Amino acid sequence: MLILALLTIAPVGYLLWQRREQPAAPKHLGLTFVGGILVWLATMSWPLGPHGDYLPWQVILAGAAMVALTIALAWCLPTEGAAIGWTAASGFALAWGVWAGLQDDSGLWGVGLIMVLLGVGSSLALVGWLTGVLRQRRAA
C-alpha cells in the first residue's frame, strides 16, 4: 500500500504545497481530489459483470463524470487546468487502488495503478489544460 500513497497522495500534496500562495488553487485541487474519489465510488465500486468485472456503461459513465468534473473546475481556475486534471485522476486512482489492492492476490494491482494514473492522469491533464486555454481565450 506504500506504492499507493507514493503514486497518488504524494503528487497531490506536492501540487497543494506548490500552490499554497494562490488563494483558490488549494481549494479547487482538494475538491478535485475528493471528486475523483467520489466518481469512482459512485460508478465503479460495484462491479456488475459475471466475473466481477465492470460493464461498459459503468466505464463510460465514470469517464464522462471525470471529464465533466475536470472541465467544471478547470473552467473556474483556468491557470491550473493540467493540475486539476492530474489531481482528479489521483483521487480516482487512490479509490481504485485501495479496492484493487485488497482484492488482488497476484500483486499486479500496482501495475494497474500505474496504468490508471498514467492513462487517466495524462488524459485529464490534457482536458484540463485545453479547458483552461479556451477559458483564457474567451476572457481575452
C-alpha positions as CSV (number, residue, x, y, z in Angstrom):
1,M,0.0,0.0,0.0
2,L,3.0,2.3,0.2
3,I,3.1,2.4,-3.6
4,L,-0.5,3.6,-3.5
5,A,0.4,6.6,-1.2
6,L,3.5,7.5,-3.1
7,L,1.8,7.4,-6.5
8,T,-1.5,9.1,-5.6
9,I,-1.3,11.2,-2.5
10,A,2.3,12.5,-2.7
11,P,1.9,14.2,-6.1
12,V,-1.3,15.9,-4.9
13,G,0.5,17.0,-1.7
14,Y,3.2,18.5,-3.8
15,L,0.7,20.3,-6.1
16,L,-1.0,21.7,-3.0
17,W,2.2,22.8,-1.4
18,Q,3.5,24.4,-4.6
19,R,0.3,26.4,-5.0
20,R,-0.2,27.3,-1.3
21,E,0.2,31.1,-2.1
22,Q,-2.6,31.1,-4.6
23,P,-5.9,31.6,-2.7
24,A,-8.2,29.5,-4.9
25,A,-5.9,26.7,-6.1
26,P,-5.7,24.5,-2.9
27,K,-9.5,24.6,-2.5
28,H,-10.1,23.6,-6.1
29,L,-7.4,20.9,-6.1
30,G,-8.8,19.5,-2.9
31,L,-12.3,19.4,-4.3
32,T,-11.0,17.8,-7.5
33,F,-9.2,15.1,-5.5
34,V,-12.3,14.3,-3.4
35,G,-14.4,14.5,-6.6
36,G,-12.2,11.8,-8.2
37,I,-12.7,9.5,-5.2
38,L,-16.5,10.1,-5.3
39,V,-16.7,9.4,-9.0
40,W,-15.1,6.1,-8.5
41,L,-17.3,5.2,-5.6
42,A,-20.5,6.2,-7.5
43,T,-19.7,4.4,-10.7
44,M,-17.1,1.7,-10.3
45,S,-17.2,0.4,-6.7
46,W,-19.8,-2.1,-7.5
47,P,-18.8,-4.4,-10.4
48,L,-21.8,-6.0,-12.1
49,G,-20.2,-8.3,-14.7
50,P,-20.5,-12.1,-14.4
51,H,-16.9,-12.4,-13.2
52,G,-16.8,-9.3,-11.0
53,D,-15.7,-7.1,-13.9
54,Y,-17.1,-3.7,-15.0
55,L,-19.9,-3.3,-17.5
56,P,-19.2,-0.9,-20.4
57,W,-21.8,1.6,-19.3
58,Q,-20.1,1.9,-15.9
59,V,-16.7,2.7,-17.6
60,I,-18.4,5.2,-19.9
61,L,-20.2,6.9,-17.1
62,A,-17.1,7.1,-15.0
63,G,-15.1,8.6,-17.9
64,A,-17.9,11.2,-18.6
65,A,-18.1,12.2,-15.0
66,M,-14.3,12.6,-14.7
67,V,-14.2,14.7,-17.8
68,A,-17.2,16.8,-16.5
69,L,-15.5,17.3,-13.1
70,T,-12.2,18.3,-14.7
71,I,-13.9,20.8,-17.1
72,A,-16.0,22.4,-14.4
73,L,-13.2,23.0,-12.0
74,A,-10.7,24.0,-14.8
75,W,-13.2,26.5,-16.0
76,C,-13.3,28.1,-12.6
77,L,-9.5,28.1,-12.3
78,P,-8.1,28.2,-15.9
79,T,-4.5,28.7,-15.0
80,E,-4.4,25.3,-13.1
81,G,-6.2,23.1,-15.7
82,A,-3.5,20.5,-16.0
83,A,-3.0,20.2,-12.3
84,I,-6.8,19.9,-11.8
85,G,-6.9,17.0,-14.3
86,W,-4.0,15.2,-12.7
87,T,-5.5,15.7,-9.2
88,A,-8.8,14.3,-10.3
89,A,-7.0,11.2,-11.7
90,S,-5.1,10.8,-8.5
91,G,-8.3,10.7,-6.4
92,F,-9.8,8.2,-8.8
93,A,-6.7,6.1,-8.8
94,L,-6.5,6.2,-5.0
95,A,-10.0,4.8,-4.7
96,W,-9.4,2.2,-7.3
97,G,-6.0,1.3,-5.8
98,V,-7.4,0.6,-2.4
99,W,-10.1,-1.6,-3.9
100,A,-7.7,-3.5,-6.2
101,G,-5.0,-3.9,-3.6
102,L,-7.4,-5.5,-1.2
103,Q,-8.7,-7.9,-3.8
104,D,-5.6,-8.9,-5.8
105,D,-3.6,-12.0,-4.8
106,S,-1.1,-11.7,-7.7
107,G,0.4,-8.3,-6.8
108,L,-0.3,-7.0,-10.2
109,W,-2.6,-4.3,-8.9
110,G,0.5,-2.0,-8.7
111,V,0.9,-2.2,-12.5
112,G,-2.8,-1.5,-12.9
113,L,-2.4,1.5,-10.6
114,I,0.4,2.9,-12.7
115,M,-1.6,2.4,-15.9
116,V,-4.7,4.1,-14.4
117,L,-2.6,7.0,-13.2
118,L,-0.7,7.5,-16.5
119,G,-3.7,6.9,-18.8
120,V,-6.3,8.8,-16.8
121,G,-3.9,11.4,-15.5
122,S,-2.4,12.4,-18.8
123,S,-5.9,12.4,-20.5
124,L,-7.5,14.6,-17.8
125,A,-4.5,16.8,-17.6
126,L,-4.9,17.5,-21.3
127,V,-8.6,18.1,-20.9
128,G,-8.0,20.5,-18.0
129,W,-5.2,22.3,-19.9
130,L,-7.4,22.7,-23.0
131,T,-10.3,23.9,-20.9
132,G,-8.0,26.5,-19.3
133,V,-6.7,27.7,-22.6
134,L,-10.2,28.0,-24.0
135,R,-11.4,29.9,-20.9
136,Q,-8.5,32.3,-21.0
137,R,-9.0,33.0,-24.8
138,R,-12.7,33.6,-24.1
139,A,-11.9,36.0,-21.3
140,A,-9.4,37.9,-23.5
